[in-house]
């Protein structure tokens, strides 16, 4: 809002650290009051992929037919190796790394405290407190977004190259940035957009991906072990989806948060189709980061829908989709966009309501009224974020953030207990 004080890099960094400290302090308090059962420790944080990251940090990639550790990307384990920390220390370091990325976003978008609080309280961001790669990827991509926003081409180049060593989803930026660059200019400038895309965006991503492939080859003597392992061990291969979508590992509440991520993905698809149509018919230019966020989110959804396994229920498992969408900085662009809207509010609200309810059908909300009410919780949560942006209400913002904070604590406790939270 005009006249509202915005964050500097330092103040945003400190605000994020304050939020993270409060997150941990509340849990220590509730634990000692007997309301919670787990605290972060060397045992409770060593869950699922955390142990694999630690192995790579300690010894590099090592292929053994009985245990393959090539299923994780290299940047986070190498950061862990440099810091010489245990699981608890790396969980704390991860949140500090995340806070640097958040500060970069604050500078890029000149965010308000309301936007900051809504974003930091996204339930999935409990992953920034565990020894996983989310924080490193988030921070690197945030600096890439800052470079794009401020026309710092050297920063874009470095961040995109380094990001390819952080997570496999960095390659999703290739098609997303192509569309984003094209739609950011008039149709007659398409050749200029293509040249700019190739040297500024495509080249560092291709070189970074090649560097990661070579790194794993030099360590293991095998070509593409990460990608072949995804098919052989985790069932990530192309196939037609089967409905209703499920979450074999995480249970109903994880399915709900994955449903919310899927709903945002469907919204993104419809919005991007509209943007492309407007660009083709009227030369209306779109902002690069907005289109990038849409494209990245859509590609995550398509990968999960068409390349995820069908274990347990026999239908497509969407476990993990919330990590890839809500734990990446691109989702912040949605909050920023909602806060920047000034017209057509009722239409936008109705659009979100209809699309989210339709997307809920893919999870079986049609089976029974109880199922519809359950998945409507995801729709309601997303609508509350939209309402916060439209009304700019401080009271509503705090209320929604408190709900998000409570969910963060619950999911973090779920992780510490050893339950699957992908």
Secondary structure, DSSP 8 states (H G I E B T S, - for coil): -TT-----HHHHHHHHHHHHHHHHHHHHHHHHTTS------TTTT--TTHHHHHHHHHH---EETTEE-TTS-HHHHHHHHHHT--HHHHHHHHHHHHHHHHHHHHHHHT--HHHHHHHHT-GGGGGGGSSSSHHHHHHHHHHHHHHHHTT-HHHHHHHHHHHTTT-GGGGGHHHHHHHHHHHTS-GGGHHHHHHHHIIIIIHHHHHHHHHHHHHHHHHHS-TTHHHHHHHHHH--------SS-B-TTT-HHHHHHHHHHHHHHHHHHHHHHHHHHHHHHH-----HHHHHHHHHHHHHHHHHHHHS--TTTSS-B-TTHHHHHHTSGGGHHHHHHHHH--S-HHHHHHHHHHHHHHHHGGGTTTS-HHHHHHHHHHHHHHHHHHHHHHH--HHHHHHHHHHHHHHHHHHHHHHHTT----
